[in-house]
Amino acid sequence: MDEVADGDNGELSLYFATEMGELADLEVAATAAIQWAQGLRAAAAVVDPTCLYRVSLVAAKPGSSNWIAKIERSGPNQAVKRVVEGWKKVPAILRLAMGLAVVIPTTAKPTLDYWLGDDGFTETQKRELRELFEKASGAETVKAHRKAMYQVAPRDKKITAIGTGIPEGENWKPRATIPANQFPEADGLFELEEDKQKERTIPQVLEVVLVTPRLENAPRSWTFRQEGLPGTFNAVMRDKRFLAELDKSGIRERLRANIPMTIRLEIKQQLVGDEWKVARQGRSVVEVISPSVD
């Protein structure tokens, strides 16, 4: 882990995916990047506590998809013996493990081998990276920064995914990315609960656009989409008050395309193997916040 390949400049990228032609909000991206940088240092403290680490911003500009940081270390970090070595580049294996630990949720599926792809790592390097990743990603300090990063990112609906990796050229994109529809749950979506529970319910409040209503007073599946995110999702309308008012024409809204709604959602998940999956008809609208009723 102490060897650094020739030509390796010690960089790591935090990548914000957006729709073609869209730019990420600078303030949101910068705030998320701060949590990422603090998470990298927390991960470093877990896997290599004898050294000091610093994360320096190398390149980023308003709207940039790639935020490039340089990670360096100096050590040993001891109470009596201060820093005695100059700052040195962090090896690629350690650097990538730290980045993945902050961005990829613990025990995420598919396996870590998927995130690595065919990037030239040997089996020995993959094993070392996996061990470092597992050690760092499960630390409470790393989890806290990962959670904070994914709480900030949804403020910019143009950000469709977050990823990390070792940058390779101007148009490089990382293989390891988490899509925006997993941001609200990214700090725990794939984690096994300590009590080994097989089911859980996750509440959310979402700003959505109505795609397909079921105009009857009954718990039926409605279709919605979120602005800036591809695809749609279905959820059973279970707000009895809203359905009753719908039956009496008491909803303050006219029939038109792209009706905006604010809904309180409950997502029921089941543990299948090591992965949490949405149960059949597991999404329910438990309250329609807007449009309001008479």
C-alpha positions as a Markdown table, in Angstrom:
| # | Residue | x | y | z |
|---|---|---|---|---|
| 1 | Met | 0.0 | 0.0 | 0.0 |
| 2 | Asp | 3.0 | 2.3 | 0.2 |
| 3 | Glu | 3.9 | 2.1 | -3.5 |
| 4 | Val | 2.5 | 4.8 | -5.8 |
| 5 | Ala | 2.7 | 4.1 | -9.5 |
| 6 | Asp | 4.6 | 6.5 | -11.8 |
| 7 | Gly | 2.3 | 9.1 | -13.3 |
| 8 | Asp | -0.2 | 8.8 | -10.5 |
| 9 | Asn | -0.9 | 12.3 | -9.2 |
| 10 | Gly | -2.8 | 11.3 | -6.1 |
| 11 | Glu | -6.2 | 12.6 | -7.3 |
| 12 | Leu | -9.7 | 11.5 | -6.5 |
| 13 | Ser | -13.0 | 12.8 | -8.1 |
| 14 | Leu | -16.4 | 13.5 | -6.6 |
| 15 | Tyr | -18.7 | 13.3 | -9.6 |
| 16 | Phe | -22.2 | 14.9 | -9.9 |
| 17 | Ala | -24.2 | 13.5 | -12.8 |
| 18 | Thr | -26.7 | 15.8 | -14.4 |
| 19 | Glu | -29.1 | 15.7 | -17.4 |
| 20 | Met | -27.4 | 16.7 | -20.7 |
| 21 | Gly | -27.0 | 20.4 | -20.8 |
| 22 | Glu | -27.8 | 21.0 | -17.2 |
| 23 | Leu | -25.4 | 22.4 | -14.6 |
| 24 | Ala | -25.2 | 21.4 | -10.9 |
| 25 | Asp | -25.9 | 24.2 | -8.4 |
| 26 | Leu | -22.5 | 25.4 | -7.1 |
| 27 | Glu | -23.6 | 26.0 | -3.5 |
| 28 | Val | -25.2 | 22.5 | -3.2 |
| 29 | Ala | -22.2 | 20.8 | -4.9 |
| 30 | Ala | -19.8 | 22.6 | -2.7 |
| 31 | Thr | -21.6 | 21.8 | 0.5 |
| 32 | Ala | -21.8 | 18.1 | -0.5 |
| 33 | Ala | -18.1 | 18.2 | -1.4 |
| 34 | Ile | -17.2 | 19.4 | 2.1 |
| 35 | Gln | -19.0 | 16.4 | 3.6 |
| 36 | Trp | -17.2 | 14.2 | 1.1 |
| 37 | Ala | -13.8 | 15.6 | 2.1 |
| 38 | Gln | -14.5 | 15.3 | 5.8 |
| 39 | Gly | -15.7 | 11.7 | 5.2 |
| 40 | Leu | -12.4 | 10.9 | 3.4 |
| 41 | Arg | -10.5 | 12.1 | 6.4 |
| 42 | Ala | -12.7 | 10.1 | 8.7 |
| 43 | Ala | -12.2 | 7.0 | 6.5 |
| 44 | Ala | -8.4 | 7.6 | 6.6 |
| 45 | Ala | -8.4 | 7.8 | 10.4 |
| 46 | Val | -10.1 | 4.4 | 10.5 |
| 47 | Val | -7.9 | 2.5 | 8.1 |
| 48 | Asp | -4.6 | 4.3 | 8.8 |
| 49 | Pro | -4.8 | 6.1 | 12.2 |
| 50 | Thr | -1.0 | 6.6 | 12.6 |
| 51 | Cys | -0.8 | 9.2 | 9.8 |
| 52 | Leu | -2.2 | 12.7 | 9.1 |
| 53 | Tyr | -4.3 | 13.2 | 6.0 |
| 54 | Arg | -5.2 | 16.4 | 4.1 |
| 55 | Val | -7.7 | 16.8 | 1.2 |
| 56 | Ser | -6.9 | 19.7 | -1.2 |
| 57 | Leu | -9.2 | 21.0 | -3.9 |
| 58 | Val | -7.5 | 20.8 | -7.3 |
| 59 | Ala | -10.1 | 21.8 | -9.8 |
| 60 | Ala | -13.8 | 22.7 | -9.8 |
| 61 | Lys | -15.8 | 25.4 | -11.4 |
| 62 | Pro | -19.5 | 26.5 | -11.4 |
| 63 | Gly | -21.5 | 23.8 | -13.1 |
| 64 | Ser | -18.6 | 21.3 | -13.2 |
| 65 | Ser | -19.5 | 17.7 | -13.0 |
| 66 | Asn | -16.1 | 16.6 | -11.6 |
| 67 | Trp | -14.7 | 18.0 | -8.3 |
| 68 | Ile | -11.1 | 16.9 | -8.2 |
| 69 | Ala | -9.3 | 16.6 | -4.9 |
| 70 | Lys | -5.7 | 15.6 | -4.1 |
| 71 | Ile | -5.2 | 13.4 | -1.1 |
| 72 | Glu | -1.9 | 13.4 | 0.7 |
| 73 | Arg | -0.6 | 11.9 | 3.9 |
| 74 | Ser | 2.2 | 12.6 | 6.4 |
| 75 | Gly | 3.2 | 10.7 | 9.4 |
| 76 | Pro | 3.5 | 9.3 | 11.9 |
| 77 | Asn | 0.9 | 11.2 | 13.9 |
| 78 | Gln | 1.9 | 10.7 | 17.5 |
| 79 | Ala | 1.4 | 12.9 | 20.6 |
| 80 | Val | 5.2 | 13.1 | 21.3 |
| 81 | Lys | 6.5 | 12.8 | 17.7 |
| 82 | Arg | 5.2 | 15.4 | 15.4 |
| 83 | Val | 5.1 | 15.2 | 11.7 |
| 84 | Val | 8.5 | 14.0 | 10.5 |
| 85 | Glu | 7.8 | 13.3 | 6.9 |
| 86 | Gly | 6.7 | 15.5 | 4.0 |
| 87 | Trp | 3.3 | 15.2 | 2.5 |
| 88 | Lys | 3.2 | 12.2 | 0.1 |
| 89 | Lys | 0.7 | 11.0 | -2.4 |
| 90 | Val | -1.8 | 8.4 | -1.1 |
| 91 | Pro | -1.7 | 5.0 | -3.1 |
| 92 | Ala | -4.5 | 4.5 | -5.5 |
| 93 | Ile | -5.9 | 1.4 | -3.7 |
| 94 | Leu | -6.2 | 3.3 | -0.4 |
| 95 | Arg | -7.5 | 6.5 | -2.1 |
| 96 | Leu | -10.2 | 4.6 | -4.0 |
| 97 | Ala | -11.3 | 2.7 | -0.9 |
| 98 | Met | -11.7 | 5.9 | 1.0 |
| 99 | Gly | -13.7 | 7.5 | -1.8 |
| 100 | Leu | -16.0 | 4.5 | -2.2 |
| 101 | Ala | -16.5 | 4.2 | 1.6 |
| 102 | Val | -18.0 | 7.8 | 1.6 |
| 103 | Val | -20.2 | 7.4 | -1.5 |
| 104 | Ile | -21.3 | 3.8 | -1.7 |
| 105 | Pro | -23.6 | 2.5 | 1.1 |
| 106 | Thr | -22.4 | -0.3 | 3.3 |
| 107 | Thr | -22.9 | -3.8 | 1.8 |
| 108 | Ala | -24.4 | -2.2 | -1.3 |
| 109 | Lys | -25.5 | -4.5 | -4.1 |
| 110 | Pro | -24.2 | -5.3 | -6.6 |
| 111 | Thr | -20.9 | -6.3 | -5.0 |
| 112 | Leu | -17.8 | -4.1 | -4.8 |
| 113 | Asp | -16.4 | -6.0 | -7.8 |
| 114 | Tyr | -19.0 | -4.4 | -9.9 |
| 115 | Trp | -18.0 | -0.9 | -8.9 |
| 116 | Leu | -14.3 | -1.7 | -9.7 |
| 117 | Gly | -15.1 | -3.1 | -13.1 |
| 118 | Asp | -12.2 | -4.1 | -15.4 |
| 119 | Asp | -9.9 | -1.2 | -14.3 |
| 120 | Gly | -6.7 | -3.3 | -14.3 |
| 121 | Phe | -6.8 | -4.3 | -10.6 |
| 122 | Thr | -5.3 | -7.6 | -9.7 |
| 123 | Glu | -7.1 | -10.1 | -7.5 |
| 124 | Thr | -4.7 | -9.2 | -4.7 |
| 125 | Gln | -5.4 | -5.5 | -5.1 |
| 126 | Lys | -9.2 | -6.1 | -5.2 |
| 127 | Arg | -9.0 | -8.1 | -2.0 |
| 128 | Glu | -7.0 | -5.4 | -0.3 |
| 129 | Leu | -9.4 | -2.7 | -1.6 |
| 130 | Arg | -12.4 | -4.7 | -0.4 |
| 131 | Glu | -10.9 | -5.1 | 3.1 |
| 132 | Leu | -10.2 | -1.4 | 3.4 |
| 133 | Phe | -13.6 | -0.4 | 2.0 |
| 134 | Glu | -15.4 | -2.7 | 4.5 |
| 135 | Lys | -13.4 | -1.3 | 7.4 |
| 136 | Ala | -13.9 | 2.3 | 6.5 |
| 137 | Ser | -17.5 | 2.3 | 5.3 |
| 138 | Gly | -18.9 | 0.7 | 8.5 |
| 139 | Ala | -17.4 | 3.4 | 10.8 |
| 140 | Glu | -20.0 | 5.7 | 12.4 |
| 141 | Thr | -17.9 | 8.8 | 11.6 |
| 142 | Val | -17.9 | 7.9 | 7.9 |
| 143 | Lys | -21.6 | 7.0 | 8.0 |
| 144 | Ala | -22.4 | 10.5 | 9.4 |
| 145 | His | -20.6 | 12.3 | 6.6 |
| 146 | Arg | -22.1 | 10.0 | 4.0 |
| 147 | Lys | -25.6 | 10.7 | 5.4 |
| 148 | Ala | -25.0 | 14.4 | 5.5 |
| 149 | Met | -23.8 | 14.5 | 1.9 |
| 150 | Tyr | -26.9 | 12.6 | 0.7 |
| 151 | Gln | -29.1 | 15.0 | 2.7 |
| 152 | Val | -27.6 | 18.0 | 0.9 |
| 153 | Ala | -27.6 | 16.7 | -2.7 |
| 154 | Pro | -31.4 | 16.5 | -3.2 |
| 155 | Arg | -31.7 | 20.2 | -2.8 |
| 156 | Asp | -30.5 | 20.4 | -6.4 |
| 157 | Lys | -33.0 | 18.4 | -8.5 |
| 158 | Lys | -30.6 | 18.6 | -11.5 |
| 159 | Ile | -28.2 | 16.3 | -9.8 |
| 160 | Thr | -29.2 | 12.8 | -11.0 |
| 161 | Ala | -26.4 | 10.7 | -9.4 |
| 162 | Ile | -23.2 | 11.0 | -7.3 |
| 163 | Gly | -20.1 | 9.0 | -8.0 |
| 164 | Thr | -16.4 | 8.7 | -7.1 |
| 165 | Gly | -13.3 | 7.3 | -8.6 |
| 166 | Ile | -9.8 | 8.1 | -9.9 |
| 167 | Pro | -10.2 | 10.5 | -12.8 |
| 168 | Glu | -8.8 | 9.6 | -16.2 |
| 169 | Gly | -9.1 | 12.4 | -18.7 |
| 170 | Glu | -11.5 | 15.4 | -19.2 |
| 171 | Asn | -14.7 | 13.4 | -20.1 |
| 172 | Trp | -14.1 | 10.6 | -17.6 |
| 173 | Lys | -17.1 | 9.3 | -15.6 |
| 174 | Pro | -16.9 | 7.0 | -12.6 |
| 175 | Arg | -18.4 | 3.5 | -12.7 |
| 176 | Ala | -19.3 | 3.8 | -9.0 |
| 177 | Thr | -22.4 | 6.0 | -8.8 |
| 178 | Ile | -25.6 | 6.2 | -6.7 |
| 179 | Pro | -28.7 | 7.4 | -8.5 |
| 180 | Ala | -30.8 | 10.3 | -7.1 |
| 181 | Asn | -33.8 | 8.1 | -6.3 |
| 182 | Gln | -31.6 | 6.4 | -3.6 |
| 183 | Phe | -30.3 | 9.7 | -2.1 |
| 184 | Pro | -33.0 | 9.8 | 0.7 |
| 185 | Glu | -32.0 | 6.3 | 1.8 |
| 186 | Ala | -28.4 | 6.1 | 0.8 |
| 187 | Asp | -27.1 | 6.2 | 4.4 |
| 188 | Gly | -28.9 | 3.0 | 5.2 |
| 189 | Leu | -30.8 | 1.5 | 2.3 |
| 190 | Phe | -28.4 | -1.5 | 1.9 |
| 191 | Glu | -27.4 | -2.0 | 5.6 |
| 192 | Leu | -28.4 | -4.9 | 7.6 |
| 193 | Glu | -30.3 | -4.0 | 10.7 |
| 194 | Glu | -28.7 | -5.2 | 14.0 |
| 195 | Asp | -31.8 | -7.0 | 15.0 |
| 196 | Lys | -32.0 | -8.8 | 11.6 |
| 197 | Gln | -35.5 | -7.5 | 11.0 |
| 198 | Lys | -37.0 | -8.6 | 7.7 |
| 199 | Glu | -39.2 | -5.7 | 7.0 |
| 200 | Arg | -39.1 | -1.9 | 7.5 |
| 201 | Thr | -41.0 | 1.2 | 6.5 |
| 202 | Ile | -39.2 | 4.4 | 5.4 |
| 203 | Pro | -41.2 | 7.7 | 5.4 |
| 204 | Gln | -40.6 | 10.4 | 2.8 |
| 205 | Val | -42.1 | 13.7 | 1.8 |
| 206 | Leu | -41.7 | 14.3 | -2.0 |
| 207 | Glu | -42.4 | 17.0 | -4.5 |
| 208 | Val | -43.9 | 15.1 | -7.5 |
| 209 | Val | -45.8 | 15.6 | -10.7 |
| 210 | Leu | -49.0 | 13.6 | -11.2 |
| 211 | Val | -48.8 | 11.3 | -14.2 |
| 212 | Thr | -51.8 | 9.0 | -13.9 |
| 213 | Pro | -54.6 | 9.3 | -11.3 |
| 214 | Arg | -57.2 | 6.8 | -10.4 |
| 215 | Leu | -60.3 | 8.9 | -10.0 |
| 216 | Glu | -62.3 | 6.8 | -7.6 |
| 217 | Asn | -62.7 | 6.6 | -3.8 |
| 218 | Ala | -60.6 | 3.5 | -3.3 |
| 219 | Pro | -57.0 | 2.6 | -2.6 |
| 220 | Arg | -55.7 | 2.4 | -6.1 |
| 221 | Ser | -52.2 | 2.8 | -7.6 |
| 222 | Trp | -51.4 | 6.3 | -8.9 |
| 223 | Thr | -48.3 | 7.1 | -11.0 |
| 224 | Phe | -46.0 | 10.0 | -10.3 |
| 225 | Arg | -42.6 | 11.3 | -11.4 |
| 226 | Gln | -40.0 | 13.6 | -9.7 |
| 227 | Glu | -38.7 | 16.6 | -11.6 |
| 228 | Gly | -35.2 | 16.0 | -12.9 |
| 229 | Leu | -35.3 | 12.2 | -12.4 |
| 230 | Pro | -35.9 | 9.7 | -15.2 |
| 231 | Gly | -38.9 | 7.4 | -15.1 |
| 232 | Thr | -42.0 | 7.2 | -12.9 |
| 233 | Phe | -43.1 | 5.3 | -9.8 |
| 234 | Asn | -46.4 | 3.9 | -8.6 |
| 235 | Ala | -47.9 | 4.4 | -5.1 |
| 236 | Val | -51.2 | 3.3 | -3.7 |
| 237 | Met | -53.3 | 6.3 | -2.7 |
| 238 | Arg | -54.3 | 5.6 | 0.9 |
| 239 | Asp | -55.2 | 9.1 | 2.1 |
| 240 | Lys | -58.8 | 8.5 | 3.0 |
| 241 | Arg | -59.6 | 12.2 | 3.5 |
| 242 | Phe | -58.2 | 13.1 | 0.1 |
| 243 | Leu | -60.1 | 10.3 | -1.6 |
| 244 | Ala | -63.4 | 11.3 | 0.1 |
| 245 | Glu | -63.0 | 14.9 | -1.0 |
| 246 | Leu | -62.1 | 13.7 | -4.5 |
| 247 | Asp | -65.4 | 11.8 | -4.5 |
| 248 | Lys | -67.2 | 15.0 | -3.6 |
| 249 | Ser | -65.2 | 17.3 | -6.0 |
| 250 | Gly | -63.7 | 19.0 | -3.1 |
| 251 | Ile | -60.1 | 19.1 | -4.4 |
| 252 | Arg | -58.8 | 22.6 | -5.2 |
| 253 | Glu | -57.3 | 21.7 | -8.6 |
| 254 | Arg | -58.5 | 21.6 | -12.2 |
| 255 | Leu | -57.8 | 18.7 | -14.5 |
| 256 | Arg | -54.7 | 19.4 | -16.5 |
| 257 | Ala | -51.3 | 18.0 | -17.4 |
| 258 | Asn | -48.3 | 18.2 | -15.0 |
| 259 | Ile | -50.3 | 18.7 | -11.8 |
| 260 | Pro | -47.7 | 19.3 | -9.0 |
| 261 | Met | -48.3 | 17.5 | -5.7 |
| 262 | Thr | -46.6 | 17.2 | -2.4 |
| 263 | Ile | -47.1 | 13.8 | -0.9 |
| 264 | Arg | -46.2 | 12.0 | 2.3 |
| 265 | Leu | -45.0 | 8.6 | 1.2 |
| 266 | Glu | -44.3 | 5.3 | 3.1 |
| 267 | Ile | -42.0 | 2.8 | 1.5 |
| 268 | Lys | -42.2 | -0.8 | 2.8 |
| 269 | Gln | -39.1 | -2.8 | 2.2 |
| 270 | Gln | -38.3 | -6.5 | 2.7 |
| 271 | Leu | -34.8 | -8.0 | 3.3 |
| 272 | Val | -34.0 | -10.4 | 0.4 |
| 273 | Gly | -30.6 | -11.9 | 1.1 |
| 274 | Asp | -28.4 | -9.0 | 2.1 |
| 275 | Glu | -30.4 | -6.4 | 0.1 |
| 276 | Trp | -33.4 | -4.3 | 1.0 |
| 277 | Lys | -36.0 | -4.3 | -1.8 |
| 278 | Val | -39.3 | -2.5 | -2.1 |
| 279 | Ala | -42.2 | -4.8 | -1.3 |
| 280 | Arg | -44.9 | -5.5 | -3.8 |
| 281 | Gln | -47.2 | -2.4 | -3.8 |
| 282 | Gly | -44.9 | -1.2 | -1.1 |
| 283 | Arg | -45.2 | 2.5 | -1.8 |
| 284 | Ser | -48.2 | 4.2 | -0.3 |
| 285 | Val | -49.4 | 7.8 | -0.3 |
| 286 | Val | -50.5 | 8.2 | 3.3 |
| 287 | Glu | -51.2 | 12.0 | 3.0 |
| 288 | Val | -51.6 | 14.5 | 0.2 |
| 289 | Ile | -50.2 | 17.7 | 1.5 |
| 290 | Ser | -51.0 | 19.6 | -1.7 |
| 291 | Pro | -53.2 | 20.3 | -3.5 |
| 292 | Ser | -55.3 | 21.2 | -0.5 |
| 293 | Val | -58.9 | 20.1 | 0.1 |
| 294 | Asp | -61.9 | 22.3 | 0.9 |
